[in-house]
Amino acid sequence: MTHVAVINYGPRHDYAAMLPELADRLHVFSHHRLTGTAGLASYEYVEDCESVPYPELRIRGLARETGLAHVITDNEYDLERAARIRADLGLPGQSPASALSFRDKAVMKETARRTVPTAPFRRLADITDLTGFIAEQGYPVVVKPVKQGGSRDISVLRDDDALLAFSRRPWRDDLMAEGFVEGPMYHVDAVVAPGYRFVAASRYLRSCLGVFSGQNNGSVQLHPVRDPFARRLEDFLDRVLEAFDTPETAAYHLEVFHTPDDELVLCEIASRVGGDRIPALTRLTYGVDLHTAWLRQSVGLPAAPPPAAPPAAVHGSVSILPQGRPVAAPGRPPFPWVRHYEANDNLAPGAVAQNSTSYLCFAIVEGADAAQVEQRLLETEAWLMDRVRDTEVPAP
């Protein structure tokens, strides 16, 4: 019998619904407490799942007990662990070397620059590596951990004062520096498998780093036919992947700068589904569930084919940031083209943005093309921001 081990991150994933043919042979180890787990072979919520080796030991035990056929994960931070287990057990899927090339941003850029432009970069052993890089490249310089995501722990150094301020922080041994690239950022989201190809292109509403200066963020889908730039981005994805050792079945989230001189420059590429609102936008526009399409094919099950016809409309999202003070999220905007609205009921009073996925509330809108979607997003954003209200914090 085919047994499958899953290291889960998605807090709302229903694996019995995604993989009904294998539900009673699925063994799920989860970062979050999931619902809909009654039909699974086994399920465990694992505290600090990302950090502790318990799932790895248990999966190896399951291999001895059941004869596992697949080990899968939806979590970027578990890709290397899952690849390592597969390699040790002789199971199909992404190799450790492939996983590392998509996870370590320095290795990623070293690999990708064989086929596409990347920003100048350097892995940092100490502060002299950083000052030497600045002397060569000039300001501004981006400093970030090589294996973080969601714009976490990123610093943009624009002058010597910023460098001095940065030098007061504890040094980390996982840093890299890269040159700052001007221009808007796009993202390309794909699932590629034998006989299956789905690719969608979008533009970030604002820089992902803008959340740390109080800018709300979001995403605007490009229409695959009405916007010829979408095809150019898809071609860029193919050029990037030519440089990598890619698994037979994979999901990709590619981020690309479009410079003022019309050059496309790689920011990053991950071999997993994009986060934030990307899966929801893709479902609304194309009827494609990225996680389901990726995971089903990863375990040898068929996925519904991507749509053959172009969509009638595209979508976009805008997320209102936590305000750094106790506030109440507004209600749903009254506009007919708002397709979904959600407030973050778990946000602590006075919370601030911790990364690019932090939000007080968000809305998804529909439009005929990217220009109309962006206009509606800005109108929705203005309506929401005008109605954010301060609240009183109960006395302890």
Summary of the structure (lengths in Angstrom):
residues: 396
radius of gyration: 21.6
end to end distance: 55.7
largest distance: 62.1
contacts: 1263
relative contact order: 0.11
helix: 32%
strand: 26%
